Amino acid sequence: MRAVAEYGHTLPLKSGEPLVAEVQSGGPQQMSIHLLLRVRQEDLAAYRKGELSLEEFGQRVEFEE
């Protein structure tokens, strides 16, 4: 999540457009974790400006298995 918070602003997102990232852990298939993270462009901007801490940013990230 830190990588999304720190580098998500480098992607050309329009206002209201979410950043969606697929995350998969390594290891054996039966033990791997697969998640989708969805973050609003506005939350990325607020983190970048220092208006949100990393913890607050993380609370706004939507997770989907």
PQR file of N, CA, C, O and H, with PARSE charges and radii, in Angstrom:
ATOM      1  N   MET A   1       0.820  -1.184   0.000 -0.4000 1.5000
ATOM      2  CA  MET A   1       0.000   0.000   0.000 -0.0000 2.0000
ATOM      3  C   MET A   1       0.870   1.256   0.000  0.5500 1.7000
ATOM      4  O   MET A   1       0.504   2.274  -0.588 -0.5500 1.4000
ATOM      5  N   ARG A   2       2.000   1.177   0.651 -0.4000 1.5000
ATOM      6  CA  ARG A   2       2.888   2.339   0.684 -0.0000 2.0000
ATOM      7  C   ARG A   2       3.322   2.722  -0.733  0.5500 1.7000
ATOM      8  O   ARG A   2       3.395   3.907  -1.058 -0.5500 1.4000
ATOM      9  H   ARG A   2       2.297   0.350   1.128  0.4000 1.0000
ATOM     10  N   ALA A   3       3.610   1.730  -1.573 -0.4000 1.5000
ATOM     11  CA  ALA A   3       4.033   2.021  -2.951 -0.0000 2.0000
ATOM     12  C   ALA A   3       2.927   2.744  -3.711  0.5500 1.7000
ATOM     13  O   ALA A   3       3.207   3.663  -4.480 -0.5500 1.4000
ATOM     14  H   ALA A   3       3.551   0.767  -1.309  0.4000 1.0000
ATOM     15  N   VAL A   4       1.689   2.346  -3.507 -0.4000 1.5000
ATOM     16  CA  VAL A   4       0.557   3.018  -4.161 -0.0000 2.0000
ATOM     17  C   VAL A   4       0.461   4.458  -3.664  0.5500 1.7000
ATOM     18  O   VAL A   4       0.270   5.381  -4.456 -0.5500 1.4000
ATOM     19  H   VAL A   4       1.462   1.599  -2.882  0.4000 1.0000
ATOM     20  N   ALA A   5       0.592   4.648  -2.356 -0.4000 1.5000
ATOM     21  CA  ALA A   5       0.516   5.990  -1.778 -0.0000 2.0000
ATOM     22  C   ALA A   5       1.645   6.886  -2.287  0.5500 1.7000
ATOM     23  O   ALA A   5       1.419   8.054  -2.603 -0.5500 1.4000
ATOM     24  H   ALA A   5       0.747   3.898  -1.713  0.4000 1.0000
ATOM     25  N   GLU A   6       2.854   6.340  -2.365 -0.4000 1.5000
ATOM     26  CA  GLU A   6       4.018   7.139  -2.739 -0.0000 2.0000
ATOM     27  C   GLU A   6       4.127   7.406  -4.242  0.5500 1.7000
ATOM     28  O   GLU A   6       4.609   8.464  -4.645 -0.5500 1.4000
ATOM     29  H   GLU A   6       3.037   5.391  -2.108  0.4000 1.0000
ATOM     30  N   TYR A   7       3.686   6.461  -5.071 -0.4000 1.5000
ATOM     31  CA  TYR A   7       3.904   6.583  -6.510 -0.0000 2.0000
ATOM     32  C   TYR A   7       2.632   6.644  -7.347  0.5500 1.7000
ATOM     33  O   TYR A   7       2.706   6.827  -8.562 -0.5500 1.4000
ATOM     34  H   TYR A   7       3.294   5.601  -4.743  0.4000 1.0000
ATOM     35  N   GLY A   8       1.478   6.495  -6.727 -0.4000 1.5000
ATOM     36  CA  GLY A   8       0.220   6.528  -7.475 -0.0000 2.0000
ATOM     37  C   GLY A   8      -0.019   7.834  -8.204  0.5500 1.7000
ATOM     38  O   GLY A   8      -0.673   7.857  -9.247 -0.5500 1.4000
ATOM     39  H   GLY A   8       1.417   6.346  -5.740  0.4000 1.0000
ATOM     40  N   HIS A   9       0.506   8.919  -7.662 -0.4000 1.5000
ATOM     41  CA  HIS A   9       0.313  10.236  -8.286 -0.0000 2.0000
ATOM     42  C   HIS A   9       1.022  10.347  -9.641  0.5500 1.7000
ATOM     43  O   HIS A   9       0.722  11.251 -10.420 -0.5500 1.4000
ATOM     44  H   HIS A   9       1.037   8.900  -6.815  0.4000 1.0000
ATOM     45  N   THR A  10       1.954   9.440  -9.926 -0.4000 1.5000
ATOM     46  CA  THR A  10       2.690   9.523 -11.187 -0.0000 2.0000
ATOM     47  C   THR A  10       1.871   9.041 -12.378  0.5500 1.7000
ATOM     48  O   THR A  10       2.264   9.243 -13.527 -0.5500 1.4000
ATOM     49  H   THR A  10       2.197   8.706  -9.293  0.4000 1.0000
ATOM     50  N   LEU A  11       0.741   8.407 -12.109 -0.4000 1.5000
ATOM     51  CA  LEU A  11      -0.130   7.940 -13.182 -0.0000 2.0000
ATOM     52  C   LEU A  11      -1.123   9.033 -13.568  0.5500 1.7000
ATOM     53  O   LEU A  11      -1.623   9.742 -12.695 -0.5500 1.4000
ATOM     54  H   LEU A  11       0.422   8.243 -11.175  0.4000 1.0000
ATOM     55  N   PRO A  12      -1.414   9.179 -14.853 -0.5600 1.5000
ATOM     56  CA  PRO A  12      -2.318  10.251 -15.306  0.2800 2.0000
ATOM     57  C   PRO A  12      -3.784   9.893 -15.069  0.5500 1.7000
ATOM     58  O   PRO A  12      -4.462   9.411 -15.977 -0.5500 1.4000
ATOM     59  N   LEU A  13      -4.270  10.127 -13.853 -0.4000 1.5000
ATOM     60  CA  LEU A  13      -5.667   9.839 -13.523 -0.0000 2.0000
ATOM     61  C   LEU A  13      -6.501  11.108 -13.615  0.5500 1.7000
ATOM     62  O   LEU A  13      -6.051  12.193 -13.245 -0.5500 1.4000
ATOM     63  H   LEU A  13      -3.719  10.518 -13.116  0.4000 1.0000
ATOM     64  N   LYS A  14      -7.716  10.956 -14.111 -0.4000 1.5000
ATOM     65  CA  LYS A  14      -8.656  12.073 -14.139 -0.0000 2.0000
ATOM     66  C   LYS A  14      -9.334  12.174 -12.785  0.5500 1.7000
ATOM     67  O   LYS A  14      -9.360  11.204 -12.026 -0.5500 1.4000
ATOM     68  H   LYS A  14      -8.081  10.075 -14.412  0.4000 1.0000
ATOM     69  N   SER A  15      -9.878  13.330 -12.479 -0.4000 1.5000
ATOM     70  CA  SER A  15     -10.598  13.528 -11.233 -0.0000 2.0000
ATOM     71  C   SER A  15     -11.740  12.513 -11.148  0.5500 1.7000
ATOM     72  O   SER A  15     -12.518  12.354 -12.088 -0.5500 1.4000
ATOM     73  H   SER A  15      -9.857  14.118 -13.095  0.4000 1.0000
ATOM     74  N   GLY A  16     -11.824  11.841 -10.018 -0.4000 1.5000
ATOM     75  CA  GLY A  16     -12.864  10.843  -9.820 -0.0000 2.0000
ATOM     76  C   GLY A  16     -12.496   9.457 -10.331  0.5500 1.7000
ATOM     77  O   GLY A  16     -13.205   8.489 -10.058 -0.5500 1.4000
ATOM     78  H   GLY A  16     -11.192  11.970  -9.254  0.4000 1.0000
ATOM     79  N   GLU A  17     -11.402   9.354 -11.066 -0.4000 1.5000
ATOM     80  CA  GLU A  17     -10.987   8.063 -11.612 -0.0000 2.0000
ATOM     81  C   GLU A  17     -10.160   7.313 -10.562  0.5500 1.7000
ATOM     82  O   GLU A  17      -9.240   7.891  -9.984 -0.5500 1.4000
ATOM     83  H   GLU A  17     -10.826  10.141 -11.287  0.4000 1.0000
ATOM     84  N   PRO A  18     -10.472   6.033 -10.306 -0.5600 1.5000
ATOM     85  CA  PRO A  18      -9.698   5.291  -9.308  0.2800 2.0000
ATOM     86  C   PRO A  18      -8.442   4.666  -9.900  0.5500 1.7000
ATOM     87  O   PRO A  18      -8.367   4.395 -11.098 -0.5500 1.4000
ATOM     88  N   LEU A  19      -7.473   4.447  -9.046 -0.4000 1.5000
ATOM     89  CA  LEU A  19      -6.305   3.653  -9.377 -0.0000 2.0000
ATOM     90  C   LEU A  19      -6.606   2.248  -8.878  0.5500 1.7000
ATOM     91  O   LEU A  19      -6.923   2.064  -7.703 -0.5500 1.4000
ATOM     92  H   LEU A  19      -7.534   4.667  -8.072  0.4000 1.0000
ATOM     93  N   VAL A  20      -6.511   1.271  -9.746 -0.4000 1.5000
ATOM     94  CA  VAL A  20      -6.747  -0.123  -9.372 -0.0000 2.0000
ATOM     95  C   VAL A  20      -5.439  -0.872  -9.545  0.5500 1.7000
ATOM     96  O   VAL A  20      -4.837  -0.846 -10.619 -0.5500 1.4000
ATOM     97  H   VAL A  20      -6.253   1.421 -10.700  0.4000 1.0000
ATOM     98  N   ALA A  21      -4.997  -1.543  -8.480 -0.4000 1.5000
ATOM     99  CA  ALA A  21      -3.750  -2.298  -8.517 -0.0000 2.0000
ATOM    100  C   ALA A  21      -4.025  -3.734  -8.105  0.5500 1.7000
ATOM    101  O   ALA A  21      -4.745  -3.986  -7.139 -0.5500 1.4000
ATOM    102  H   ALA A  21      -5.486  -1.563  -7.608  0.4000 1.0000
ATOM    103  N   GLU A  22      -3.453  -4.661  -8.837 -0.4000 1.5000
ATOM    104  CA  GLU A  22      -3.570  -6.076  -8.509 -0.0000 2.0000
ATOM    105  C   GLU A  22      -2.326  -6.479  -7.740  0.5500 1.7000
ATOM    106  O   GLU A  22      -1.204  -6.189  -8.154 -0.5500 1.4000
ATOM    107  H   GLU A  22      -2.868  -4.455  -9.622  0.4000 1.0000
ATOM    108  N   VAL A  23      -2.535  -7.152  -6.613 -0.4000 1.5000
ATOM    109  CA  VAL A  23      -1.431  -7.579  -5.760 -0.0000 2.0000
ATOM    110  C   VAL A  23      -1.531  -9.079  -5.555  0.5500 1.7000
ATOM    111  O   VAL A  23      -2.593  -9.600  -5.212 -0.5500 1.4000
ATOM    112  H   VAL A  23      -3.447  -7.388  -6.277  0.4000 1.0000
ATOM    113  N   GLN A  24      -0.423  -9.767  -5.767 -0.4000 1.5000
ATOM    114  CA  GLN A  24      -0.395 -11.206  -5.545 -0.0000 2.0000
ATOM    115  C   GLN A  24       0.892 -11.544  -4.822  0.5500 1.7000
ATOM    116  O   GLN A  24       1.977 -11.133  -5.233 -0.5500 1.4000
ATOM    117  H   GLN A  24       0.439  -9.344  -6.045  0.4000 1.0000
ATOM    118  N   SER A  25       0.763 -12.301  -3.737 -0.4000 1.5000
ATOM    119  CA  SER A  25       1.947 -12.705  -2.993 -0.0000 2.0000
ATOM    120  C   SER A  25       2.633 -13.858  -3.707  0.5500 1.7000
ATOM    121  O   SER A  25       2.013 -14.558  -4.507 -0.5500 1.4000
ATOM    122  H   SER A  25      -0.118 -12.636  -3.403  0.4000 1.0000
ATOM    123  N   GLY A  26       3.886 -14.049  -3.423 -0.4000 1.5000
ATOM    124  CA  GLY A  26       4.625 -15.156  -4.005 -0.0000 2.0000
ATOM    125  C   GLY A  26       4.383 -16.439  -3.218  0.5500 1.7000
ATOM    126  O   GLY A  26       3.634 -16.451  -2.241 -0.5500 1.4000
ATOM    127  H   GLY A  26       4.390 -13.480  -2.773  0.4000 1.0000
ATOM    128  N   GLY A  27       5.002 -17.475  -3.641 -0.4000 1.5000
ATOM    129  CA  GLY A  27       4.886 -18.740  -2.929 -0.0000 2.0000
ATOM    130  C   GLY A  27       3.963 -19.712  -3.643  0.5500 1.7000
ATOM    131  O   GLY A  27       3.459 -19.426  -4.729 -0.5500 1.4000
ATOM    132  H   GLY A  27       5.611 -17.465  -4.434  0.4000 1.0000
ATOM    133  N   PRO A  28       3.748 -20.858  -3.024 -0.5600 1.5000
ATOM    134  CA  PRO A  28       2.887 -21.874  -3.632  0.2800 2.0000
ATOM    135  C   PRO A  28       1.473 -21.345  -3.885  0.5500 1.7000
ATOM    136  O   PRO A  28       0.951 -20.547  -3.106 -0.5500 1.4000
ATOM    137  N   GLN A  29       0.867 -21.793  -4.971 -0.4000 1.5000
ATOM    138  CA  GLN A  29      -0.460 -21.321  -5.380 -0.0000 2.0000
ATOM    139  C   GLN A  29      -1.486 -21.426  -4.250  0.5500 1.7000
ATOM    140  O   GLN A  29      -2.251 -20.487  -4.027 -0.5500 1.4000
ATOM    141  H   GLN A  29       1.291 -22.441  -5.604  0.4000 1.0000
ATOM    142  N   GLN A  30      -1.515 -22.545  -3.541 -0.4000 1.5000
ATOM    143  CA  GLN A  30      -2.513 -22.745  -2.489 -0.0000 2.0000
ATOM    144  C   GLN A  30      -2.308 -21.824  -1.294  0.5500 1.7000
ATOM    145  O   GLN A  30      -3.201 -21.688  -0.457 -0.5500 1.4000
ATOM    146  H   GLN A  30      -0.894 -23.308  -3.722  0.4000 1.0000
ATOM    147  N   MET A  31      -1.141 -21.188  -1.205 -0.4000 1.5000
ATOM    148  CA  MET A  31      -0.861 -20.292  -0.080 -0.0000 2.0000
ATOM    149  C   MET A  31      -0.777 -18.834  -0.510  0.5500 1.7000
ATOM    150  O   MET A  31      -0.595 -17.958   0.336 -0.5500 1.4000
ATOM    151  H   MET A  31      -0.415 -21.298  -1.884  0.4000 1.0000
ATOM    152  N   SER A  32      -0.903 -18.554  -1.790 -0.4000 1.5000
ATOM    153  CA  SER A  32      -0.758 -17.174  -2.253 -0.0000 2.0000
ATOM    154  C   SER A  32      -2.024 -16.362  -1.982  0.5500 1.7000
ATOM    155  O   SER A  32      -3.121 -16.907  -1.854 -0.5500 1.4000
ATOM    156  H   SER A  32      -1.051 -19.265  -2.478  0.4000 1.0000
ATOM    157  N   ILE A  33      -1.841 -15.068  -1.901 -0.4000 1.5000
ATOM    158  CA  ILE A  33      -2.937 -14.130  -1.664 -0.0000 2.0000
ATOM    159  C   ILE A  33      -3.079 -13.256  -2.893  0.5500 1.7000
ATOM    160  O   ILE A  33      -2.084 -12.789  -3.448 -0.5500 1.4000
ATOM    161  H   ILE A  33      -0.950 -14.626  -2.006  0.4000 1.0000
ATOM    162  N   HIS A  34      -4.305 -13.034  -3.315 -0.4000 1.5000
ATOM    163  CA  HIS A  34      -4.579 -12.226  -4.500 -0.0000 2.0000
ATOM    164  C   HIS A  34      -5.592 -11.151  -4.106  0.5500 1.7000
ATOM    165  O   HIS A  34      -6.698 -11.473  -3.672 -0.5500 1.4000
ATOM    166  H   HIS A  34      -5.113 -13.413  -2.864  0.4000 1.0000
ATOM    167  N   LEU A  35      -5.223  -9.884  -4.253 -0.4000 1.5000
ATOM    168  CA  LEU A  35      -6.089  -8.767  -3.880 -0.0000 2.0000
ATOM    169  C   LEU A  35      -6.131  -7.728  -4.995  0.5500 1.7000
ATOM    170  O   LEU A  35      -5.186  -7.583  -5.771 -0.5500 1.4000
ATOM    171  H   LEU A  35      -4.324  -9.623  -4.606  0.4000 1.0000
ATOM    172  N   LEU A  36      -7.239  -7.016  -5.054 -0.4000 1.5000
ATOM    173  CA  LEU A  36      -7.336  -5.805  -5.861 -0.0000 2.0000
ATOM    174  C   LEU A  36      -7.440  -4.638  -4.899  0.5500 1.7000
ATOM    175  O   LEU A  36      -8.237  -4.667  -3.962 -0.5500 1.4000
ATOM    176  H   LEU A  36      -8.006  -7.134  -4.424  0.4000 1.0000
ATOM    177  N   LEU A  37      -6.635  -3.613  -5.130 -0.4000 1.5000
ATOM    178  CA  LEU A  37      -6.701  -2.386  -4.336 -0.0000 2.0000
ATOM    179  C   LEU A  37      -7.279  -1.291  -5.204  0.5500 1.7000
ATOM    180  O   LEU A  37      -6.878  -1.130  -6.356 -0.5500 1.4000
ATOM    181  H   LEU A  37      -5.987  -3.589  -5.892  0.4000 1.0000
ATOM    182  N   ARG A  38      -8.207  -0.545  -4.665 -0.4000 1.5000
ATOM    183  CA  ARG A  38      -8.818   0.561  -5.405 -0.0000 2.0000
ATOM    184  C   ARG A  38      -8.672   1.823  -4.555  0.5500 1.7000
ATOM    185  O   ARG A  38      -9.079   1.868  -3.394 -0.5500 1.4000
ATOM    186  H   ARG A  38      -8.533  -0.675  -3.728  0.4000 1.0000
ATOM    187  N   VAL A  39      -8.077   2.848  -5.174 -0.4000 1.5000
ATOM    188  CA  VAL A  39      -7.814   4.105  -4.482 -0.0000 2.0000
ATOM    189  C   VAL A  39      -8.328   5.251  -5.338  0.5500 1.7000
ATOM    190  O   VAL A  39      -8.086   5.283  -6.544 -0.5500 1.4000
ATOM    191  H   VAL A  39      -7.746   2.811  -6.117  0.4000 1.0000
ATOM    192  N   ARG A  40      -9.025   6.181  -4.730 -0.4000 1.5000
ATOM    193  CA  ARG A  40      -9.526   7.348  -5.463 -0.0000 2.0000
ATOM    194  C   ARG A  40      -8.391   8.332  -5.716  0.5500 1.7000
ATOM    195  O   ARG A  40      -7.487   8.485  -4.895 -0.5500 1.4000
ATOM    196  H   ARG A  40      -9.222   6.155  -3.750  0.4000 1.0000
ATOM    197  N   GLN A  41      -8.453   8.986  -6.848 -0.4000 1.5000
ATOM    198  CA  GLN A  41      -7.450   9.983  -7.222 -0.0000 2.0000
ATOM    199  C   GLN A  41      -7.392  11.082  -6.172  0.5500 1.7000
ATOM    200  O   GLN A  41      -6.312  11.588  -5.868 -0.5500 1.4000
ATOM    201  H   GLN A  41      -9.188   8.862  -7.516  0.4000 1.0000
ATOM    202  N   GLU A  42      -8.520  11.452  -5.624 -0.4000 1.5000
ATOM    203  CA  GLU A  42      -8.573  12.514  -4.614 -0.0000 2.0000
ATOM    204  C   GLU A  42      -7.803  12.123  -3.354  0.5500 1.7000
ATOM    205  O   GLU A  42      -7.180  12.973  -2.717 -0.5500 1.4000
ATOM    206  H   GLU A  42      -9.397  11.040  -5.872  0.4000 1.0000
ATOM    207  N   ASP A  43      -7.842  10.836  -2.993 -0.4000 1.5000
ATOM    208  CA  ASP A  43      -7.109  10.374  -1.813 -0.0000 2.0000
ATOM    209  C   ASP A  43      -5.604  10.353  -2.080  0.5500 1.7000
ATOM    210  O   ASP A  43      -4.810  10.658  -1.190 -0.5500 1.4000
ATOM    211  H   ASP A  43      -8.348  10.145  -3.510  0.4000 1.0000
ATOM    212  N   LEU A  44      -5.214   9.997  -3.294 -0.4000 1.5000
ATOM    213  CA  LEU A  44      -3.801  10.064  -3.665 -0.0000 2.0000
ATOM    214  C   LEU A  44      -3.293  11.499  -3.555  0.5500 1.7000
ATOM    215  O   LEU A  44      -2.207  11.742  -3.029 -0.5500 1.4000
ATOM    216  H   LEU A  44      -5.859   9.749  -4.017  0.4000 1.0000
ATOM    217  N   ALA A  45      -4.082  12.443  -4.053 -0.4000 1.5000
ATOM    218  CA  ALA A  45      -3.693  13.858  -4.007 -0.0000 2.0000
ATOM    219  C   ALA A  45      -3.619  14.357  -2.567  0.5500 1.7000
ATOM    220  O   ALA A  45      -2.703  15.101  -2.218 -0.5500 1.4000
ATOM    221  H   ALA A  45      -4.964  12.246  -4.481  0.4000 1.0000
ATOM    222  N   ALA A  46      -4.572  13.957  -1.730 -0.4000 1.5000
ATOM    223  CA  ALA A  46      -4.576  14.392  -0.334 -0.0000 2.0000
ATOM    224  C   ALA A  46      -3.355  13.847   0.408  0.5500 1.7000
ATOM    225  O   ALA A  46      -2.766  14.554   1.226 -0.5500 1.4000
ATOM    226  H   ALA A  46      -5.316  13.352  -2.014  0.4000 1.0000
ATOM    227  N   TYR A  47      -2.972  12.613   0.136 -0.4000 1.5000
ATOM    228  CA  TYR A  47      -1.776  12.046   0.762 -0.0000 2.0000
ATOM    229  C   TYR A  47      -0.535  12.814   0.308  0.5500 1.7000
ATOM    230  O   TYR A  47       0.333  13.152   1.112 -0.5500 1.4000
ATOM    231  H   TYR A  47      -3.450  12.039  -0.529  0.4000 1.0000
ATOM    232  N   ARG A  48      -0.473  13.076  -0.967 -0.4000 1.5000
ATOM    233  CA  ARG A  48       0.688  13.782  -1.541 -0.0000 2.0000
ATOM    234  C   ARG A  48       0.852  15.175  -0.921  0.5500 1.7000
ATOM    235  O   ARG A  48       1.974  15.635  -0.711 -0.5500 1.4000
ATOM    236  H   ARG A  48      -1.178  12.802  -1.620  0.4000 1.0000
ATOM    237  N   LYS A  49      -0.266  15.841  -0.628 -0.4000 1.5000
ATOM    238  CA  LYS A  49      -0.235  17.182  -0.038 -0.0000 2.0000
ATOM    239  C   LYS A  49      -0.005  17.145   1.473  0.5500 1.7000
ATOM    240  O   LYS A  49       0.158  18.192   2.099 -0.5500 1.4000
ATOM    241  H   LYS A  49      -1.178  15.467  -0.798  0.4000 1.0000
ATOM    242  N   GLY A  50       0.008  15.949   2.061 -0.4000 1.5000
ATOM    243  CA  GLY A  50       0.193  15.838   3.503 -0.0000 2.0000
ATOM    244  C   GLY A  50      -1.090  15.989   4.290  0.5500 1.7000
ATOM    245  O   GLY A  50      -1.054  16.128   5.513 -0.5500 1.4000
ATOM    246  H   GLY A  50      -0.125  15.098   1.552  0.4000 1.0000
ATOM    247  N   GLU A  51      -2.225  15.963   3.609 -0.4000 1.5000
ATOM    248  CA  GLU A  51      -3.516  16.096   4.278 -0.0000 2.0000
ATOM    249  C   GLU A  51      -3.975  14.777   4.895  0.5500 1.7000
ATOM    250  O   GLU A  51      -4.851  14.766   5.761 -0.5500 1.4000
ATOM    251  H   GLU A  51      -2.255  15.849   2.616  0.4000 1.0000
ATOM    252  N   LEU A  52      -3.384  13.659   4.449 -0.4000 1.5000
ATOM    253  CA  LEU A  52      -3.680  12.337   5.002 -0.0000 2.0000
ATOM    254  C   LEU A  52      -2.375  11.679   5.419  0.5500 1.7000
ATOM    255  O   LEU A  52      -1.376  11.767   4.705 -0.5500 1.4000
ATOM    256  H   LEU A  52      -2.673  13.668   3.746  0.4000 1.0000
ATOM    257  N   SER A  53      -2.377  11.024   6.566 -0.4000 1.5000
ATOM    258  CA  SER A  53      -1.227  10.200   6.951 -0.0000 2.0000
ATOM    259  C   SER A  53      -1.320   8.884   6.184  0.5500 1.7000
ATOM    260  O   SER A  53      -2.341   8.606   5.556 -0.5500 1.4000
ATOM    261  H   SER A  53      -3.188  10.952   7.147  0.4000 1.0000
ATOM    262  N   LEU A  54      -0.276   8.081   6.229 -0.4000 1.5000
ATOM    263  CA  LEU A  54      -0.305   6.780   5.559 -0.0000 2.0000
ATOM    264  C   LEU A  54      -1.402   5.909   6.153  0.5500 1.7000
ATOM    265  O   LEU A  54      -2.073   5.170   5.432 -0.5500 1.4000
ATOM    266  H   LEU A  54       0.554   8.306   6.739  0.4000 1.0000
ATOM    267  N   GLU A  55      -1.587   5.994   7.467 -0.4000 1.5000
ATOM    268  CA  GLU A  55      -2.646   5.216   8.126 -0.0000 2.0000
ATOM    269  C   GLU A  55      -4.025   5.662   7.648  0.5500 1.7000
ATOM    270  O   GLU A  55      -4.872   4.823   7.340 -0.5500 1.4000
ATOM    271  H   GLU A  55      -1.042   6.594   8.054  0.4000 1.0000
ATOM    272  N   GLU A  56      -4.258   6.959   7.584 -0.4000 1.5000
ATOM    273  CA  GLU A  56      -5.542   7.469   7.101 -0.0000 2.0000
ATOM    274  C   GLU A  56      -5.768   7.090   5.640  0.5500 1.7000
ATOM    275  O   GLU A  56      -6.876   6.728   5.244 -0.5500 1.4000
ATOM    276  H   GLU A  56      -3.570   7.640   7.834  0.4000 1.0000
ATOM    277  N   PHE A  57      -4.705   7.179   4.846 -0.4000 1.5000
ATOM    278  CA  PHE A  57      -4.783   6.787   3.447 -0.0000 2.0000
ATOM    279  C   PHE A  57      -5.190   5.320   3.342  0.5500 1.7000
ATOM    280  O   PHE A  57      -6.068   4.967   2.555 -0.5500 1.4000
ATOM    281  H   PHE A  57      -3.805   7.473   5.167  0.4000 1.0000
ATOM    282  N   GLY A  58      -4.545   4.470   4.141 -0.4000 1.5000
ATOM    283  CA  GLY A  58      -4.849   3.042   4.132 -0.0000 2.0000
ATOM    284  C   GLY A  58      -6.290   2.733   4.489  0.5500 1.7000
ATOM    285  O   GLY A  58      -6.856   1.763   3.986 -0.5500 1.4000
ATOM    286  H   GLY A  58      -3.831   4.757   4.780  0.4000 1.0000
ATOM    287  N   GLN A  59      -6.888   3.537   5.344 -0.4000 1.5000
ATOM    288  CA  GLN A  59      -8.282   3.326   5.719 -0.0000 2.0000
ATOM    289  C   GLN A  59      -9.237   3.645   4.594  0.5500 1.7000
ATOM    290  O   GLN A  59     -10.385   3.200   4.611 -0.5500 1.4000
ATOM    291  H   GLN A  59      -6.429   4.325   5.753  0.4000 1.0000
ATOM    292  N   ARG A  60      -8.784   4.410   3.613 -0.4000 1.5000
ATOM    293  CA  ARG A  60      -9.623   4.772   2.476 -0.0000 2.0000
ATOM    294  C   ARG A  60      -9.459   3.844   1.277  0.5500 1.7000
ATOM    295  O   ARG A  60     -10.237   3.911   0.326 -0.5500 1.4000
ATOM    296  H   ARG A  60      -7.852   4.772   3.599  0.4000 1.0000
ATOM    297  N   VAL A  61      -8.457   2.986   1.322 -0.4000 1.5000
ATOM    298  CA  VAL A  61      -8.224   2.029   0.244 -0.0000 2.0000
ATOM    299  C   VAL A  61      -9.287   0.929   0.312  0.5500 1.7000
ATOM    300  O   VAL A  61      -9.557   0.382   1.380 -0.5500 1.4000
ATOM    301  H   VAL A  61      -7.825   2.931   2.096  0.4000 1.0000
ATOM    302  N   GLU A  62      -9.880   0.616  -0.831 -0.4000 1.5000
ATOM    303  CA  GLU A  62     -10.841  -0.471  -0.905 -0.0000 2.0000
ATOM    304  C   GLU A  62     -10.097  -1.735  -1.327  0.5500 1.7000
ATOM    305  O   GLU A  62      -9.290  -1.710  -2.257 -0.5500 1.4000
ATOM    306  H   GLU A  62      -9.661   1.061  -1.699  0.4000 1.0000
ATOM    307  N   PHE A  63     -10.375  -2.843  -0.633 -0.4000 1.5000
ATOM    308  CA  PHE A  63      -9.756  -4.132  -0.917 -0.0000 2.0000
ATOM    309  C   PHE A  63     -10.810  -5.106  -1.431  0.5500 1.7000
ATOM    310  O   PHE A  63     -11.944  -5.119  -0.952 -0.5500 1.4000
ATOM    311  H   PHE A  63     -11.030  -2.864   0.122  0.4000 1.0000
ATOM    312  N   GLU A  64     -10.428  -5.912  -2.402 -0.4000 1.5000
ATOM    313  CA  GLU A  64     -11.317  -6.945  -2.924 -0.0000 2.0000
ATOM    314  C   GLU A  64     -10.492  -8.208  -3.149  0.5500 1.7000
ATOM    315  O   GLU A  64      -9.422  -8.163  -3.755 -0.5500 1.4000
ATOM    316  H   GLU A  64      -9.507  -5.901  -2.791  0.4000 1.0000
ATOM    317  N   GLU A  65     -10.998  -9.327  -2.657 -0.4000 1.5000
ATOM    318  CA  GLU A  65     -10.283 -10.595  -2.857 -0.0000 2.0000
ATOM    319  C   GLU A  65     -10.740 -11.268  -4.119  0.5500 1.7000
ATOM    320  O   GLU A  65     -10.251 -12.347  -4.455 -0.5500 1.4000
ATOM    321  H   GLU A  65     -11.868  -9.364  -2.164  0.4000 1.0000
TER
END
